[in-house]
Amino acid sequence: MLLALAGCGTLGVGPAPVPAPPTPAPLRPPRLGLALGGGAARGFAHIGVIQVLEREGIRPALVAGTSAGSLVAVLYASGMNGQQLEQAALEMEEVTITDWSLPLFNRGLLRGEALARMVNRMVQNRPLQELALPVGVLATDLGSGAGVLFRRGDSGLAVRASSAVPGVFTPVSIAGRDYVDGGLVAPVPVEQARAMGAERVLAVDISSALSEGYATDALRVLLRTFTIMGQSINRLALAGADTVVRPDLAGMGSADFGVRQQAIAAGRAAMEHMLPQLRQHLRPIAAA
């Protein structure tokens, strides 16, 4: 009986069905984080970088800032576009953010309250968590020495804390803790942008280069030592970025508000130069 069955085609056994090819995973653009570094008046260069990104249709998913970078980050996160940022920069007077104090009592030459008021006015008194774009503001806890990324709370107060250069601005008290300039732990907040969820980080470095010539009096040697230490920290921070933009700000001092237009133009030129590399890093990735 078995032989008879084997010799006929009545069982209907054919070749095994070919499995359908797997469906390719859908692709999506990676989450881009914009990390804006500190550098006082040189921070106007961040505006030029943002203007080029807008022109190219590149919209960061989030932004983090240190010191001067925190000011631009918060204003950008509030919904201001590149042109509005430039207009605000051109209208900004140094006197509007300068409020002198008695260092003997306030531990700094400037209180920083005027800066906080200006920021809150420009963001319409919205706290960080209510801005249009996720934003992180990096400051340094003076007690523990740890970096603290503010993502909620008073926008102006956070920028004031992030910008509180020791010896220049009074440390900022928030919830019983004193905070100073975020650049002490990360001149460019690359790691912080990653922690916020960035899959690619575009970092903007506006730090000053170390000049060959220098004076040897005690104060200038001390300041130069701080610059050297800052550069070492900066190299470590920038190593984690995918694309680093370094505007050519030679000859532009960190306290010179008169160079704002040149700084903005330098930011545009540097971002345009780095566009090909940035586009490579923004190629679509598989959706989770």
BELRASUL-V46269 format. One record per residue. N is the residue number from 1. RES is the residue in one letter. OMEGA is omega as a letter, one per 30 degrees, with the letter a starting at -180 (NA if undefined). D_CENTER is the distance of its C-alpha to the mean C-alpha in Angstrom with 2 decimals. Layout:
N,RES,OMEGA,D_CENTER
N,RES,OMEGA,D_CENTER
//
This chain:
1,M,l,80.98
2,L,l,77.69
3,L,a,78.95
4,A,l,79.78
5,L,a,76.34
6,A,a,74.75
7,G,a,76.91
8,C,a,75.98
9,G,a,72.85
10,T,a,73.19
11,L,l,70.22
12,G,a,67.60
13,V,l,65.32
14,G,l,63.06
15,P,a,59.98
16,A,l,56.94
17,P,l,54.41
18,V,a,51.40
19,P,l,48.15
20,A,l,45.71
21,P,a,42.68
22,P,l,39.52
23,T,l,37.27
24,P,l,34.09
25,A,l,30.99
26,P,a,29.12
27,L,l,25.96
28,R,l,22.65
29,P,l,19.36
30,P,l,16.77
31,R,a,13.90
32,L,l,10.92
33,G,l,7.40
34,L,a,4.69
35,A,a,2.01
36,L,a,2.99
37,G,a,6.00
38,G,l,9.14
39,G,l,12.35
40,A,a,14.14
41,A,l,15.84
42,R,a,14.30
43,G,l,11.12
44,F,l,13.27
45,A,l,12.52
46,H,a,9.23
47,I,l,11.91
48,G,l,13.92
49,V,a,11.42
50,I,a,11.16
51,Q,l,14.94
52,V,l,15.69
53,L,l,13.90
54,E,a,15.98
55,R,a,19.04
56,E,l,18.85
57,G,a,18.50
58,I,a,15.24
59,R,l,13.58
60,P,l,10.43
61,A,a,11.63
62,L,a,8.66
63,V,l,5.24
64,A,a,3.62
65,G,l,3.92
66,T,l,6.78
67,S,l,9.92
68,A,l,10.02
69,G,l,6.32
70,S,l,7.25
71,L,l,10.15
72,V,a,8.90
73,A,a,6.65
74,V,l,9.97
75,L,l,12.21
76,Y,l,10.82
77,A,a,11.03
78,S,l,14.45
79,G,l,15.71
80,M,l,15.76
81,N,a,15.93
82,G,l,15.36
83,Q,l,18.85
84,Q,l,18.62
85,L,l,15.53
86,E,l,17.57
87,Q,l,20.60
88,A,l,19.02
89,A,a,17.88
90,L,a,21.41
91,E,a,23.03
92,M,l,21.12
93,E,a,23.55
94,E,a,22.82
95,V,a,25.66
96,T,l,24.02
97,I,a,21.44
98,T,l,23.98
99,D,a,26.22
100,W,l,28.26
101,S,l,29.57
102,L,a,32.21
103,P,a,30.50
104,L,a,33.60
105,F,a,32.90
106,N,l,29.17
107,R,l,27.73
108,G,a,25.81
109,L,a,26.63
110,L,a,24.43
111,R,a,24.22
112,G,a,21.00
113,E,l,22.71
114,A,l,22.78
115,L,a,18.99
116,A,l,18.86
117,R,l,21.70
118,M,a,20.18
119,V,a,16.99
120,N,l,19.31
121,R,a,21.63
122,M,l,19.14
123,V,l,17.95
124,Q,l,21.64
125,N,l,21.43
126,R,l,19.68
127,P,a,18.09
128,L,a,14.63
129,Q,a,16.39
130,E,l,18.19
131,L,a,15.54
132,A,a,15.75
133,L,l,12.52
134,P,a,11.37
135,V,l,8.73
136,G,a,8.05
137,V,a,8.48
138,L,l,9.23
139,A,a,12.65
140,T,l,15.52
141,D,a,18.85
142,L,a,21.38
143,G,a,24.14
144,S,a,22.91
145,G,a,20.29
146,A,l,17.99
147,G,l,14.31
148,V,a,14.15
149,L,l,11.46
150,F,l,12.81
151,R,l,12.94
152,R,l,16.31
153,G,a,18.29
154,D,a,18.43
155,S,a,15.36
156,G,a,16.66
157,L,l,17.60
158,A,l,14.24
159,V,l,12.69
160,R,l,15.90
161,A,a,15.64
162,S,a,12.17
163,S,a,13.65
164,A,l,17.07
165,V,a,17.80
166,P,a,20.93
167,G,l,24.09
168,V,l,22.64
169,F,l,21.40
170,T,l,23.30
171,P,a,21.76
172,V,a,20.90
173,S,l,23.06
174,I,l,21.87
175,A,l,24.43
176,G,l,26.32
177,R,l,23.57
178,D,a,22.34
179,Y,l,18.67
180,V,a,17.33
181,D,l,14.32
182,G,a,11.58
183,G,l,11.66
184,L,l,14.99
185,V,l,13.76
186,A,l,10.44
187,P,l,9.61
188,V,a,6.44
189,P,a,5.63
190,V,a,6.93
191,E,a,9.87
192,Q,l,8.49
193,A,l,6.95
194,R,a,10.48
195,A,l,12.14
196,M,l,11.10
197,G,l,12.96
198,A,l,11.06
199,E,l,13.84
200,R,a,12.13
201,V,l,8.73
202,L,a,7.94
203,A,l,6.38
204,V,a,7.08
205,D,l,9.35
206,I,a,11.26
207,S,l,13.29
208,S,l,17.03
209,A,l,19.47
210,L,a,22.40
211,S,a,25.51
212,E,a,28.89
213,G,l,30.88
214,Y,l,30.46
215,A,a,32.68
216,T,l,34.22
217,D,a,34.69
218,A,a,33.44
219,L,a,30.54
220,R,l,29.06
221,V,l,29.59
222,L,l,27.72
223,L,l,24.73
224,R,l,24.83
225,T,l,24.94
226,F,l,21.72
227,T,l,20.10
228,I,l,21.57
229,M,l,20.34
230,G,l,16.77
231,Q,l,17.00
232,S,l,18.40
233,I,a,15.64
234,N,l,13.07
235,R,l,15.25
236,L,a,15.30
237,A,a,11.59
238,L,l,11.26
239,A,a,14.40
240,G,a,12.81
241,A,l,10.76
242,D,l,12.91
243,T,l,12.16
244,V,l,11.13
245,V,a,11.44
246,R,l,13.14
247,P,l,14.55
248,D,a,18.04
249,L,a,18.00
250,A,l,21.26
251,G,l,23.31
252,M,a,20.66
253,G,a,20.64
254,S,l,17.86
255,A,a,20.39
256,D,l,21.66
257,F,a,20.90
258,G,a,23.47
259,V,a,21.34
260,R,a,18.92
261,Q,l,20.54
262,Q,l,20.61
263,A,l,16.93
264,I,l,16.15
265,A,l,18.72
266,A,l,17.33
267,G,l,13.95
268,R,a,16.14
269,A,a,18.34
270,A,l,15.83
271,M,l,14.27
272,E,l,17.88
273,H,a,18.85
274,M,a,16.39
275,L,l,17.24
276,P,l,20.04
277,Q,l,18.07
278,L,a,15.35
279,R,l,18.32
280,Q,a,19.90
281,H,a,17.10
282,L,l,17.21
283,R,a,20.93
284,P,l,22.16
285,I,a,22.65
286,A,l,25.37
287,A,a,24.95
288,A,NA,25.41
//
